[in-house]
Amino acid sequence: MRHRNRCETRFGERRRDAGHDLEGNPGLRERQCFFAAASKNKWVAALEPHHPSSAASRADKRAVDGLLPDGLGASSTTDDLEGELTPATAPAPTRDAVEAALPAFTGAIEQRPPAFSAIKVAGRRAYAMARAGEAVELAPRAITIHGLDLADWDEATAGEPFAIVDVECSAGTYIRSLARDLGAAVGSAAYLGALTRTASGPFELAAAIDLEAVRAAAADGPAAVAALLLPIDAGLDLATVAVPDGALVALGRGQPIGVPPGTGALDPEQPIRLVDERGRLLAIARLAGTKLAPDKVLVDPPRDAEPGAAPGD
């Protein structure tokens, strides 16, 4: 799943306060949230079921970290504007220098996470250790930066420029680390000033619904809220198999069903979306031999199904 954020990289002194950062420490981040309204939220895990959780494979999960306002000309103990800032001894970089440095950060790279992060070290969160004054050394991790563009440059305050950078990256990327490393690459220092998530996979910020609109719909009743929701399978970029109504009993019980005649080739390593003949999402399954074994079931067996009825094919 892709995520897009816009971030501000500052190269100077702290200039404003921040909210709360979701990378694991206080900082400035704004992001969109999406809610799952399916039964027991079973489908949420299917959004990225084909991406293992190892760091190397996360390069396949494309994220776009949009606005990176980075402060240039100073470093931060937390790599964002919430930490203690130390001015760089070298002059703040120019726009041309920053633009020239960006290509070196694209593609598959190694990145050292911030000390103030949620990564566990011997069972303890790194940020808890850092806050306690303990030295934290985290090993570099493999990430992928798919796109990195300088969207804007602000030199309104002399010696304290900041850059607005659009970043498209793999999951597991720390934008604070990117800001920090960008500052070092231009012979100066930098920290993250703001971060806005502009997309998560197919879910675009531009299409997001304002919280006030949700509140207004809630006041009008469940039907008004339901009208704001996307289809239950929005975001599931999976192979789709339509199954006959006769398979609903077996699917509702979590039993494997036969592959419908005429179905094309299926990858046993990838999840499969099962829909009924009207296109309604029924389950997420995997190919097991000649059967489709449901992993996440979103329907109940028909009420009139007999307990001893044979599984549908």
C-alpha positions as protocol buffer text, in pm:
chain_id: "A"
residue {
  index: 1
  type: MET
  ca { x: 0 y: 0 z: 0 }
}
residue {
  index: 2
  type: ARG
  ca { x: 130 y: 345 z: -90 }
}
residue {
  index: 3
  type: HIS
  ca { x: 132 y: 631 z: 156 }
}
residue {
  index: 4
  type: ARG
  ca { x: 198 y: 987 z: 57 }
}
residue {
  index: 5
  type: ASN
  ca { x: 308 y: 1256 z: 299 }
}
residue {
  index: 6
  type: ARG
  ca { x: 429 y: 1606 z: 256 }
}
residue {
  index: 7
  type: CYS
  ca { x: 706 y: 1706 z: 488 }
}
residue {
  index: 8
  type: GLU
  ca { x: 897 y: 2020 z: 582 }
}
residue {
  index: 9
  type: THR
  ca { x: 1271 y: 2002 z: 641 }
}
residue {
  index: 10
  type: ARG
  ca { x: 1409 y: 2288 z: 846 }
}
residue {
  index: 11
  type: PHE
  ca { x: 1773 y: 2395 z: 835 }
}
residue {
  index: 12
  type: GLY
  ca { x: 1754 y: 2658 z: 1111 }
}
residue {
  index: 13
  type: GLU
  ca { x: 1634 y: 2728 z: 1465 }
}
residue {
  index: 14
  type: ARG
  ca { x: 1297 y: 2615 z: 1605 }
}
residue {
  index: 15
  type: ARG
  ca { x: 1024 y: 2848 z: 1483 }
}
residue {
  index: 16
  type: ARG
  ca { x: 696 y: 2695 z: 1603 }
}
residue {
  index: 17
  type: ASP
  ca { x: 557 y: 2429 z: 1832 }
}
residue {
  index: 18
  type: ALA
  ca { x: 439 y: 2087 z: 1718 }
}
residue {
  index: 19
  type: GLY
  ca { x: 165 y: 1839 z: 1777 }
}
residue {
  index: 20
  type: HIS
  ca { x: 225 y: 1470 z: 1830 }
}
residue {
  index: 21
  type: ASP
  ca { x: 429 y: 1258 z: 1596 }
}
residue {
  index: 22
  type: LEU
  ca { x: 313 y: 904 z: 1512 }
}
residue {
  index: 23
  type: GLU
  ca { x: 660 y: 773 z: 1442 }
}
residue {
  index: 24
  type: GLY
  ca { x: 712 y: 719 z: 1814 }
}
residue {
  index: 25
  type: ASN
  ca { x: 797 y: 1055 z: 1969 }
}
residue {
  index: 26
  type: PRO
  ca { x: 647 y: 1402 z: 2010 }
}
residue {
  index: 27
  type: GLY
  ca { x: 669 y: 1596 z: 1688 }
}
residue {
  index: 28
  type: LEU
  ca { x: 463 y: 1749 z: 1413 }
}
residue {
  index: 29
  type: ARG
  ca { x: 258 y: 1516 z: 1198 }
}
residue {
  index: 30
  type: GLU
  ca { x: -77 y: 1536 z: 1032 }
}
residue {
  index: 31
  type: ARG
  ca { x: -224 y: 1229 z: 871 }
}
residue {
  index: 32
  type: GLN
  ca { x: -550 y: 1089 z: 748 }
}
residue {
  index: 33
  type: CYS
  ca { x: -731 y: 807 z: 924 }
}
residue {
  index: 34
  type: PHE
  ca { x: -961 y: 552 z: 770 }
}
residue {
  index: 35
  type: PHE
  ca { x: -1213 y: 338 z: 947 }
}
residue {
  index: 36
  type: ALA
  ca { x: -1317 y: -18 z: 868 }
}
residue {
  index: 37
  type: ALA
  ca { x: -1687 y: -88 z: 902 }
}
residue {
  index: 38
  type: ALA
  ca { x: -1676 y: -456 z: 811 }
}
residue {
  index: 39
  type: SER
  ca { x: -1776 y: -735 z: 1045 }
}
residue {
  index: 40
  type: LYS
  ca { x: -1511 y: -749 z: 1317 }
}
residue {
  index: 41
  type: ASN
  ca { x: -1285 y: -547 z: 1083 }
}
residue {
  index: 42
  type: LYS
  ca { x: -1172 y: -877 z: 936 }
}
residue {
  index: 43
  type: TRP
  ca { x: -1084 y: -731 z: 601 }
}
residue {
  index: 44
  type: VAL
  ca { x: -834 y: -477 z: 735 }
}
residue {
  index: 45
  type: ALA
  ca { x: -560 y: -741 z: 756 }
}
residue {
  index: 46
  type: ALA
  ca { x: -624 y: -822 z: 391 }
}
residue {
  index: 47
  type: LEU
  ca { x: -520 y: -476 z: 273 }
}
residue {
  index: 48
  type: GLU
  ca { x: -157 y: -592 z: 263 }
}
residue {
  index: 49
  type: PRO
  ca { x: -164 y: -967 z: 329 }
}
residue {
  index: 50
  type: HIS
  ca { x: 81 y: -1041 z: 50 }
}
residue {
  index: 51
  type: HIS
  ca { x: 353 y: -825 z: 205 }
}
residue {
  index: 52
  type: PRO
  ca { x: 553 y: -1009 z: 472 }
}
residue {
  index: 53
  type: SER
  ca { x: 659 y: -796 z: 767 }
}
residue {
  index: 54
  type: SER
  ca { x: 1033 y: -830 z: 719 }
}
residue {
  index: 55
  type: ALA
  ca { x: 1223 y: -507 z: 661 }
}
residue {
  index: 56
  type: ALA
  ca { x: 1355 y: -616 z: 321 }
}
residue {
  index: 57
  type: SER
  ca { x: 1017 y: -704 z: 180 }
}
residue {
  index: 58
  type: ARG
  ca { x: 867 y: -378 z: 298 }
}
residue {
  index: 59
  type: ALA
  ca { x: 1033 y: -214 z: 0 }
}
residue {
  index: 60
  type: ASP
  ca { x: 737 y: -348 z: -198 }
}
residue {
  index: 61
  type: LYS
  ca { x: 489 y: -149 z: 11 }
}
residue {
  index: 62
  type: ARG
  ca { x: 502 y: 189 z: -154 }
}
residue {
  index: 63
  type: ALA
  ca { x: 442 y: 491 z: 61 }
}
residue {
  index: 64
  type: VAL
  ca { x: 450 y: 850 z: -39 }
}
residue {
  index: 65
  type: ASP
  ca { x: 557 y: 1082 z: 236 }
}
residue {
  index: 66
  type: GLY
  ca { x: 442 y: 1405 z: 93 }
}
residue {
  index: 67
  type: LEU
  ca { x: 527 y: 1737 z: 251 }
}
residue {
  index: 68
  type: LEU
  ca { x: 862 y: 1729 z: 426 }
}
residue {
  index: 69
  type: PRO
  ca { x: 928 y: 2072 z: 578 }
}
residue {
  index: 70
  type: ASP
  ca { x: 1280 y: 2028 z: 703 }
}
residue {
  index: 71
  type: GLY
  ca { x: 1472 y: 2280 z: 909 }
}
residue {
  index: 72
  type: LEU
  ca { x: 1816 y: 2329 z: 759 }
}
residue {
  index: 73
  type: GLY
  ca { x: 2112 y: 2458 z: 954 }
}
residue {
  index: 74
  type: ALA
  ca { x: 2043 y: 2286 z: 1287 }
}
residue {
  index: 75
  type: SER
  ca { x: 2024 y: 1933 z: 1424 }
}
residue {
  index: 76
  type: SER
  ca { x: 1773 y: 1796 z: 1675 }
}
residue {
  index: 77
  type: THR
  ca { x: 1807 y: 1530 z: 1943 }
}
residue {
  index: 78
  type: THR
  ca { x: 1477 y: 1381 z: 1821 }
}
residue {
  index: 79
  type: ASP
  ca { x: 1537 y: 1465 z: 1453 }
}
residue {
  index: 80
  type: ASP
  ca { x: 1230 y: 1691 z: 1461 }
}
residue {
  index: 81
  type: LEU
  ca { x: 1148 y: 2031 z: 1610 }
}
residue {
  index: 82
  type: GLU
  ca { x: 1044 y: 1885 z: 1945 }
}
residue {
  index: 83
  type: GLY
  ca { x: 1402 y: 1798 z: 2038 }
}
residue {
  index: 84
  type: GLU
  ca { x: 1687 y: 2013 z: 2163 }
}
residue {
  index: 85
  type: LEU
  ca { x: 1828 y: 2202 z: 1867 }
}
residue {
  index: 86
  type: THR
  ca { x: 2196 y: 2258 z: 1799 }
}
residue {
  index: 87
  type: PRO
  ca { x: 2292 y: 2507 z: 1526 }
}
residue {
  index: 88
  type: ALA
  ca { x: 2522 y: 2369 z: 1261 }
}
residue {
  index: 89
  type: THR
  ca { x: 2871 y: 2515 z: 1244 }
}
residue {
  index: 90
  type: ALA
  ca { x: 2858 y: 2528 z: 864 }
}
residue {
  index: 91
  type: PRO
  ca { x: 2646 y: 2780 z: 675 }
}
residue {
  index: 92
  type: ALA
  ca { x: 2292 y: 2679 z: 583 }
}
residue {
  index: 93
  type: PRO
  ca { x: 2278 y: 2509 z: 241 }
}
residue {
  index: 94
  type: THR
  ca { x: 2141 y: 2661 z: -76 }
}
residue {
  index: 95
  type: ARG
  ca { x: 1840 y: 2533 z: -267 }
}
residue {
  index: 96
  type: ASP
  ca { x: 2067 y: 2411 z: -546 }
}
residue {
  index: 97
  type: ALA
  ca { x: 2275 y: 2208 z: -298 }
}
residue {
  index: 98
  type: VAL
  ca { x: 1966 y: 2042 z: -152 }
}
residue {
  index: 99
  type: GLU
  ca { x: 1823 y: 1960 z: -494 }
}
residue {
  index: 100
  type: ALA
  ca { x: 2156 y: 1813 z: -601 }
}
residue {
  index: 101
  type: ALA
  ca { x: 2162 y: 1589 z: -292 }
}
residue {
  index: 102
  type: LEU
  ca { x: 1816 y: 1436 z: -339 }
}
residue {
  index: 103
  type: PRO
  ca { x: 1901 y: 1175 z: -607 }
}
residue {
  index: 104
  type: ALA
  ca { x: 2143 y: 1002 z: -370 }
}
residue {
  index: 105
  type: PHE
  ca { x: 1848 y: 920 z: -143 }
}
residue {
  index: 106
  type: THR
  ca { x: 1633 y: 752 z: -409 }
}
residue {
  index: 107
  type: GLY
  ca { x: 1613 y: 380 z: -472 }
}
residue {
  index: 108
  type: ALA
  ca { x: 1704 y: 105 z: -226 }
}
residue {
  index: 109
  type: ILE
  ca { x: 1905 y: 256 z: 59 }
}
residue {
  index: 110
  type: GLU
  ca { x: 2002 y: 186 z: 420 }
}
residue {
  index: 111
  type: GLN
  ca { x: 1854 y: 416 z: 682 }
}
residue {
  index: 112
  type: ARG
  ca { x: 1927 y: 446 z: 1054 }
}
residue {
  index: 113
  type: PRO
  ca { x: 1604 y: 496 z: 1251 }
}
residue {
  index: 114
  type: PRO
  ca { x: 1586 y: 782 z: 1501 }
}
residue {
  index: 115
  type: ALA
  ca { x: 1677 y: 707 z: 1862 }
}
residue {
  index: 116
  type: PHE
  ca { x: 1335 y: 842 z: 1956 }
}
residue {
  index: 117
  type: SER
  ca { x: 1135 y: 571 z: 1782 }
}
residue {
  index: 118
  type: ALA
  ca { x: 905 y: 285 z: 1880 }
}
residue {
  index: 119
  type: ILE
  ca { x: 1158 y: 19 z: 1779 }
}
residue {
  index: 120
  type: LYS
  ca { x: 1225 y: -228 z: 2060 }
}
residue {
  index: 121
  type: VAL
  ca { x: 1576 y: -286 z: 2191 }
}
residue {
  index: 122
  type: ALA
  ca { x: 1602 y: -589 z: 2420 }
}
residue {
  index: 123
  type: GLY
  ca { x: 1230 y: -562 z: 2488 }
}
residue {
  index: 124
  type: ARG
  ca { x: 1229 y: -187 z: 2555 }
}
residue {
  index: 125
  type: ARG
  ca { x: 1110 y: 94 z: 2329 }
}
residue {
  index: 126
  type: ALA
  ca { x: 1397 y: 298 z: 2193 }
}
residue {
  index: 127
  type: TYR
  ca { x: 1223 y: 626 z: 2275 }
}
residue {
  index: 128
  type: ALA
  ca { x: 1183 y: 523 z: 2641 }
}
residue {
  index: 129
  type: MET
  ca { x: 1554 y: 452 z: 2661 }
}
residue {
  index: 130
  type: ALA
  ca { x: 1640 y: 782 z: 2491 }
}
residue {
  index: 131
  type: ARG
  ca { x: 1413 y: 978 z: 2724 }
}
residue {
  index: 132
  type: ALA
  ca { x: 1586 y: 813 z: 3020 }
}
residue {
  index: 133
  type: GLY
  ca { x: 1919 y: 945 z: 2893 }
}
residue {
  index: 134
  type: GLU
  ca { x: 2047 y: 607 z: 2776 }
}
residue {
  index: 135
  type: ALA
  ca { x: 2252 y: 578 z: 2459 }
}
residue {
  index: 136
  type: VAL
  ca { x: 2051 y: 420 z: 2178 }
}
residue {
  index: 137
  type: GLU
  ca { x: 2220 y: 275 z: 1870 }
}
residue {
  index: 138
  type: LEU
  ca { x: 1980 y: 130 z: 1615 }
}
residue {
  index: 139
  type: ALA
  ca { x: 2099 y: -74 z: 1320 }
}
residue {
  index: 140
  type: PRO
  ca { x: 2033 y: 63 z: 972 }
}
residue {
  index: 141
  type: ARG
  ca { x: 1733 y: -80 z: 791 }
}
residue {
  index: 142
  type: ALA
  ca { x: 1668 y: -140 z: 423 }
}
residue {
  index: 143
  type: ILE
  ca { x: 1409 y: 97 z: 276 }
}
residue {
  index: 144
  type: THR
  ca { x: 1318 y: 220 z: -71 }
}
residue {
  index: 145
  type: ILE
  ca { x: 1263 y: 581 z: -174 }
}
residue {
  index: 146
  type: HIS
  ca { x: 1064 y: 572 z: -497 }
}
residue {
  index: 147
  type: GLY
  ca { x: 1041 y: 947 z: -546 }
}
residue {
  index: 148
  type: LEU
  ca { x: 1189 y: 1257 z: -384 }
}
residue {
  index: 149
  type: ASP
  ca { x: 1110 y: 1606 z: -513 }
}
residue {
  index: 150
  type: LEU
  ca { x: 1172 y: 1954 z: -378 }
}
residue {
  index: 151
  type: ALA
  ca { x: 828 y: 2116 z: -392 }
}
residue {
  index: 152
  type: ASP
  ca { x: 912 y: 2452 z: -232 }
}
residue {
  index: 153
  type: TRP
  ca { x: 1193 y: 2647 z: -69 }
}
residue {
  index: 154
  type: ASP
  ca { x: 1161 y: 2923 z: 191 }
}
residue {
  index: 155
  type: GLU
  ca { x: 1445 y: 3159 z: 289 }
}
residue {
  index: 156
  type: ALA
  ca { x: 1228 y: 3422 z: 456 }
}
residue {
  index: 157
  type: THR
  ca { x: 1445 y: 3402 z: 770 }
}
residue {
  index: 158
  type: ALA
  ca { x: 1814 y: 3451 z: 697 }
}
residue {
  index: 159
  type: GLY
  ca { x: 2020 y: 3144 z: 781 }
}
residue {
  index: 160
  type: GLU
  ca { x: 1710 y: 2935 z: 853 }
}
residue {
  index: 161
  type: PRO
  ca { x: 1579 y: 2802 z: 523 }
}
residue {
  index: 162
  type: PHE
  ca { x: 1333 y: 2519 z: 504 }
}
residue {
  index: 163
  type: ALA
  ca { x: 1245 y: 2286 z: 221 }
}
residue {
  index: 164
  type: ILE
  ca { x: 910 y: 2133 z: 133 }
}
residue {
  index: 165
  type: VAL
  ca { x: 980 y: 1787 z: -7 }
}
residue {
  index: 166
  type: ASP
  ca { x: 744 y: 1531 z: -158 }
}
residue {
  index: 167
  type: VAL
  ca { x: 858 y: 1181 z: -70 }
}
residue {
  index: 168
  type: GLU
  ca { x: 737 y: 851 z: -211 }
}
residue {
  index: 169
  type: CYS
  ca { x: 878 y: 571 z: -1 }
}
residue {
  index: 170
  type: SER
  ca { x: 838 y: 219 z: 128 }
}
residue {
  index: 171
  type: ALA
  ca { x: 669 y: 141 z: 457 }
}
residue {
  index: 172
  type: GLY
  ca { x: 913 y: 150 z: 746 }
}
residue {
  index: 173
  type: THR
  ca { x: 1078 y: 470 z: 625 }
}
residue {
  index: 174
  type: TYR
  ca { x: 1144 y: 733 z: 891 }
}
residue {
  index: 175
  type: ILE
  ca { x: 1101 y: 1078 z: 743 }
}
residue {
  index: 176
  type: ARG
  ca { x: 1280 y: 1231 z: 1041 }
}
residue {
  index: 177
  type: SER
  ca { x: 1583 y: 1024 z: 950 }
}
residue {
  index: 178
  type: LEU
  ca { x: 1556 y: 1136 z: 591 }
}
residue {
  index: 179
  type: ALA
  ca { x: 1558 y: 1500 z: 700 }
}
residue {
  index: 180
  type: ARG
  ca { x: 1854 y: 1439 z: 931 }
}
residue {
  index: 181
  type: ASP
  ca { x: 2054 y: 1259 z: 663 }
}
residue {
  index: 182
  type: LEU
  ca { x: 1970 y: 1518 z: 399 }
}
residue {
  index: 183
  type: GLY
  ca { x: 2116 y: 1789 z: 620 }
}
residue {
  index: 184
  type: ALA
  ca { x: 2434 y: 1588 z: 669 }
}
residue {
  index: 185
  type: ALA
  ca { x: 2461 y: 1522 z: 296 }
}
residue {
  index: 186
  type: VAL
  ca { x: 2478 y: 1895 z: 220 }
}
residue {
  index: 187
  type: GLY
  ca { x: 2742 y: 1955 z: 485 }
}
residue {
  index: 188
  type: SER
  ca { x: 2502 y: 2111 z: 732 }
}
residue {
  index: 189
  type: ALA
  ca { x: 2224 y: 1977 z: 955 }
}
residue {
  index: 190
  type: ALA
  ca { x: 1846 y: 1943 z: 932 }
}
residue {
  index: 191
  type: TYR
  ca { x: 1541 y: 1824 z: 1121 }
}
residue {
  index: 192
  type: LEU
  ca { x: 1178 y: 1749 z: 1040 }
}
residue {
  index: 193
  type: GLY
  ca { x: 949 y: 2049 z: 1081 }
}
residue {
  index: 194
  type: ALA
  ca { x: 612 y: 1906 z: 972 }
}
residue {
  index: 195
  type: LEU
  ca { x: 469 y: 1596 z: 811 }
}
residue {
  index: 196
  type: THR
  ca { x: 137 y: 1552 z: 632 }
}
residue {
  index: 197
  type: ARG
  ca { x: 16 y: 1216 z: 504 }
}
residue {
  index: 198
  type: THR
  ca { x: -142 y: 1286 z: 168 }
}
residue {
  index: 199
  type: ALA
  ca { x: -231 y: 931 z: 67 }
}
residue {
  index: 200
  type: SER
  ca { x: -236 y: 574 z: 193 }
}
residue {
  index: 201
  type: GLY
  ca { x: -249 y: 340 z: -101 }
}
residue {
  index: 202
  type: PRO
  ca { x: -559 y: 431 z: -302 }
}
residue {
  index: 203
  type: PHE
  ca { x: -694 y: 649 z: -19 }
}
residue {
  index: 204
  type: GLU
  ca { x: -616 y: 1008 z: -114 }
}
residue {
  index: 205
  type: LEU
  ca { x: -625 y: 1297 z: 130 }
}
residue {
  index: 206
  type: ALA
  ca { x: -804 y: 1502 z: -133 }
}
residue {
  index: 207
  type: ALA
  ca { x: -1094 y: 1256 z: -116 }
}
residue {
  index: 208
  type: ALA
  ca { x: -1100 y: 1238 z: 263 }
}
residue {
  index: 209
  type: ILE
  ca { x: -1410 y: 1352 z: 451 }
}
residue {
  index: 210
  type: ASP
  ca { x: -1377 y: 1635 z: 701 }
}
residue {
  index: 211
  type: LEU
  ca { x: -1443 y: 1538 z: 1060 }
}
residue {
  index: 212
  type: GLU
  ca { x: -1715 y: 1800 z: 1088 }
}
residue {
  index: 213
  type: ALA
  ca { x: -1895 y: 1640 z: 793 }
}
residue {
  index: 214
  type: VAL
  ca { x: -1878 y: 1305 z: 970 }
}
residue {
  index: 215
  type: ARG
  ca { x: -2022 y: 1460 z: 1288 }
}
residue {
  index: 216
  type: ALA
  ca { x: -2304 y: 1618 z: 1088 }
}
residue {
  index: 217
  type: ALA
  ca { x: -2383 y: 1287 z: 921 }
}
residue {
  index: 218
  type: ALA
  ca { x: -2381 y: 1109 z: 1257 }
}
residue {
  index: 219
  type: ALA
  ca { x: -2639 y: 1356 z: 1384 }
}
residue {
  index: 220
  type: ASP
  ca { x: -2862 y: 1264 z: 1090 }
}
residue {
  index: 221
  type: GLY
  ca { x: -2845 y: 894 z: 1163 }
}
residue {
  index: 222
  type: PRO
  ca { x: -2674 y: 572 z: 1049 }
}
residue {
  index: 223
  type: ALA
  ca { x: -2793 y: 600 z: 690 }
}
residue {
  index: 224
  type: ALA
  ca { x: -2620 y: 935 z: 647 }
}
residue {
  index: 225
  type: VAL
  ca { x: -2294 y: 794 z: 784 }
}
residue {
  index: 226
  type: ALA
  ca { x: -2321 y: 486 z: 560 }
}
residue {
  index: 227
  type: ALA
  ca { x: -2350 y: 714 z: 257 }
}
residue {
  index: 228
  type: LEU
  ca { x: -2002 y: 849 z: 333 }
}
residue {
  index: 229
  type: LEU
  ca { x: -1837 y: 506 z: 339 }
}
residue {
  index: 230
  type: LEU
  ca { x: -1638 y: 356 z: 56 }
}
residue {
  index: 231
  type: PRO
  ca { x: -1721 y: 3 z: -65 }
}
residue {
  index: 232
  type: ILE
  ca { x: -1610 y: -260 z: 185 }
}
residue {
  index: 233
  type: ASP
  ca { x: -1340 y: -389 z: -50 }
}
residue {
  index: 234
  type: ALA
  ca { x: -1195 y: -50 z: -143 }
}
residue {
  index: 235
  type: GLY
  ca { x: -818 y: -78 z: -145 }
}
residue {
  index: 236
  type: LEU
  ca { x: -804 y: -453 z: -204 }
}
residue {
  index: 237
  type: ASP
  ca { x: -593 y: -493 z: -517 }
}
residue {
  index: 238
  type: LEU
  ca { x: -638 y: -870 z: -538 }
}
residue {
  index: 239
  type: ALA
  ca { x: -733 y: -1135 z: -791 }
}
residue {
  index: 240
  type: THR
  ca { x: -1111 y: -1182 z: -788 }
}
residue {
  index: 241
  type: VAL
  ca { x: -1311 y: -1501 z: -819 }
}
residue {
  index: 242
  type: ALA
  ca { x: -1691 y: -1505 z: -846 }
}
residue {
  index: 243
  type: VAL
  ca { x: -1840 y: -1805 z: -666 }
}
residue {
  index: 244
  type: PRO
  ca { x: -2191 y: -1951 z: -706 }
}
residue {
  index: 245
  type: ASP
  ca { x: -2459 y: -1897 z: -445 }
}
residue {
  index: 246
  type: GLY
  ca { x: -2437 y: -2266 z: -361 }
}
residue {
  index: 247
  type: ALA
  ca { x: -2098 y: -2200 z: -201 }
}
residue {
  index: 248
  type: LEU
  ca { x: -2233 y: -1953 z: 55 }
}
residue {
  index: 249
  type: VAL
  ca { x: -2306 y: -2221 z: 315 }
}
residue {
  index: 250
  type: ALA
  ca { x: -1951 y: -2354 z: 308 }
}
residue {
  index: 251
  type: LEU
  ca { x: -1795 y: -2008 z: 298 }
}
residue {
  index: 252
  type: GLY
  ca { x: -2007 y: -1892 z: 589 }
}
residue {
  index: 253
  type: ARG
  ca { x: -1870 y: -2181 z: 792 }
}
residue {
  index: 254
  type: GLY
  ca { x: -1511 y: -2110 z: 688 }
}
residue {
  index: 255
  type: GLN
  ca { x: -1490 y: -2429 z: 480 }
}
residue {
  index: 256
  type: PRO
  ca { x: -1291 y: -2463 z: 156 }
}
residue {
  index: 257
  type: ILE
  ca { x: -1482 y: -2457 z: -171 }
}
residue {
  index: 258
  type: GLY
  ca { x: -1399 y: -2580 z: -517 }
}
residue {
  index: 259
  type: VAL
  ca { x: -1253 y: -2345 z: -776 }
}
residue {
  index: 260
  type: PRO
  ca { x: -1543 y: -2243 z: -1004 }
}
residue {
  index: 261
  type: PRO
  ca { x: -1516 y: -2376 z: -1362 }
}
residue {
  index: 262
  type: GLY
  ca { x: -1363 y: -2128 z: -1605 }
}
residue {
  index: 263
  type: THR
  ca { x: -1151 y: -1955 z: -1342 }
}
residue {
  index: 264
  type: GLY
  ca { x: -814 y: -1844 z: -1475 }
}
residue {
  index: 265
  type: ALA
  ca { x: -475 y: -1925 z: -1326 }
}
residue {
  index: 266
  type: LEU
  ca { x: -441 y: -1834 z: -958 }
}
residue {
  index: 267
  type: ASP
  ca { x: -123 y: -1775 z: -759 }
}
residue {
  index: 268
  type: PRO
  ca { x: -119 y: -1993 z: -445 }
}
residue {
  index: 269
  type: GLU
  ca { x: 112 y: -1739 z: -279 }
}
residue {
  index: 270
  type: GLN
  ca { x: -133 y: -1450 z: -315 }
}
residue {
  index: 271
  type: PRO
  ca { x: -467 y: -1383 z: -141 }
}
residue {
  index: 272
  type: ILE
  ca { x: -781 y: -1396 z: -353 }
}
residue {
  index: 273
  type: ARG
  ca { x: -1098 y: -1193 z: -323 }
}
residue {
  index: 274
  type: LEU
  ca { x: -1414 y: -1406 z: -335 }
}
residue {
  index: 275
  type: VAL
  ca { x: -1731 y: -1230 z: -445 }
}
residue {
  index: 276
  type: ASP
  ca { x: -2083 y: -1352 z: -516 }
}
residue {
  index: 277
  type: GLU
  ca { x: -2251 y: -1332 z: -854 }
}
residue {
  index: 278
  type: ARG
  ca { x: -2356 y: -973 z: -777 }
}
residue {
  index: 279
  type: GLY
  ca { x: -2002 y: -862 z: -690 }
}
residue {
  index: 280
  type: ARG
  ca { x: -2050 y: -852 z: -311 }
}
residue {
  index: 281
  type: LEU
  ca { x: -1733 y: -932 z: -116 }
}
residue {
  index: 282
  type: LEU
  ca { x: -1767 y: -1265 z: 66 }
}
residue {
  index: 283
  type: ALA
  ca { x: -1420 y: -1364 z: 182 }
}
residue {
  index: 284
  type: ILE
  ca { x: -1046 y: -1346 z: 132 }
}
residue {
  index: 285
  type: ALA
  ca { x: -906 y: -1688 z: 44 }
}
residue {
  index: 286
  type: ARG
  ca { x: -597 y: -1869 z: -78 }
}
residue {
  index: 287
  type: LEU
  ca { x: -557 y: -2146 z: -329 }
}
residue {
  index: 288
  type: ALA
  ca { x: -491 y: -2475 z: -150 }
}
residue {
  index: 289
  type: GLY
  ca { x: -452 y: -2752 z: -404 }
}
residue {
  index: 290
  type: THR
  ca { x: -777 y: -2755 z: -600 }
}
residue {
  index: 291
  type: LYS
  ca { x: -972 y: -2570 z: -331 }
}
residue {
  index: 292
  type: LEU
  ca { x: -1017 y: -2208 z: -227 }
}
residue {
  index: 293
  type: ALA
  ca { x: -952 y: -2200 z: 147 }
}
residue {
  index: 294
  type: PRO
  ca { x: -1110 y: -1892 z: 312 }
}
residue {
  index: 295
  type: ASP
  ca { x: -885 y: -1694 z: 544 }
}
residue {
  index: 296
  type: LYS
  ca { x: -1111 y: -1397 z: 625 }
}
residue {
  index: 297
  type: VAL
  ca { x: -1487 y: -1462 z: 603 }
}
residue {
  index: 298
  type: LEU
  ca { x: -1724 y: -1164 z: 587 }
}
residue {
  index: 299
  type: VAL
  ca { x: -2058 y: -1344 z: 556 }
}
residue {
  index: 300
  type: ASP
  ca { x: -2257 y: -1581 z: 771 }
}
residue {
  index: 301
  type: PRO
  ca { x: -2408 y: -1903 z: 635 }
}
residue {
  index: 302
  type: PRO
  ca { x: -2770 y: -1867 z: 518 }
}
residue {
  index: 303
  type: ARG
  ca { x: -3016 y: -1893 z: 807 }
}
residue {
  index: 304
  type: ASP
  ca { x: -3197 y: -2180 z: 641 }
}
residue {
  index: 305
  type: ALA
  ca { x: -2879 y: -2384 z: 589 }
}
residue {
  index: 306
  type: GLU
  ca { x: -2902 y: -2728 z: 746 }
}
residue {
  index: 307
  type: PRO
  ca { x: -2624 y: -2807 z: 996 }
}
residue {
  index: 308
  type: GLY
  ca { x: -2527 y: -3119 z: 804 }
}
residue {
  index: 309
  type: ALA
  ca { x: -2535 y: -2967 z: 459 }
}
residue {
  index: 310
  type: ALA
  ca { x: -2242 y: -3052 z: 236 }
}
residue {
  index: 311
  type: PRO
  ca { x: -1993 y: -2778 z: 150 }
}
residue {
  index: 312
  type: GLY
  ca { x: -2070 y: -2597 z: -173 }
}
residue {
  index: 313
  type: ASP
  ca { x: -1847 y: -2634 z: -476 }
}
